[in-house]
Every structure is written in structure tokens, then in C-alpha cells.
């Protein structure tokens, strides 16, 4: 017995958090693909994962790499559109969740990732830094700057 829970339990426990992180980093359109790719890669690597490993940080690391892959793949393919989109008004018909997604998407990549990994995934700054590169202080600063920019998007403090 390895002392690790069955992989199905890992997916059930951490799947929603990984999906939130993927959505925050990539947006709704590509998040499902990144989530699936994350758990396919995790399934292959799970037998070798030490029993005392931080599964949550391990999964966020995999999700981060898959998000990079999805972003690179999207940048390489052309996407035809029938018309140019109009400027989207601040008030979305979908409510504040769509406003928050748009505000997250508008953040610089380092800030968006630091906010997603720290505030949505609950990882300490040391682990955020290990995933994104840099120091824990830089991750803390990126997350702080990201939250400050989000607060500017929501002057009433409701995000």
C-alpha cells in the first residue's frame, strides 16, 4: 500500500480548484481543455508521486504547464471571425462573475497567475514562485499588485 488515495479521489477533491485556476489563467473557452490535459498528465505521473507530496501544488504546477501549452497552441492558429467584436460594456448580462473574469483576463500574466494560484488555489507564495519562477517575494508582489488592480475595477469592493 502506497498510502496515497486512489486517483479518482484526487480528481474529486482537487478537480474544482484546478478548473478555477485554469479558468482564471486561460478564460472559460480554453479552461476545460487545460483541465483535461492536466488530469491526463497527472494520471500518468501519479504512480510515481511520493505519498507525502503536496498533491494540490503538484496539480497546480501541471495545470500551469498545460495553460502555457494551450496559450502557445492558440497563438499559432488563426481564428476567423465574421465581424469585429464591439467594445464590451462594463456591466455584463451574466453578472459580476463575468466582470471578474474580464478583470482577471486584463491583468498582466504574472499578476493573473499569482492571484489565481494564491487566492483561488490557496497555495503559499513560496509554491506560487516555484510554479511561475522567481522568488516568494516577487510572487507576493505580483499577487498584491493584481489584487490592487482588481480593486480599481471594483470600486465598491465587491469582487
Buried (B, 14 or more C-beta within 10 A) or exposed (E): EEEBEEBEEBBEEBBEBBBBBBBBBBBEEBBEBBBEBBBEBBEEEBEEBEEEEBBBBBBBBBBBBBBBBBBEEEEEEEEEEEEEEEEEEEEBEEEEEBBBBBBBBEBEEBBBBBBBBBBBBEBBBEBBBBBBEBEBEBBBBBBBBBBEBBEEBEEEEEB
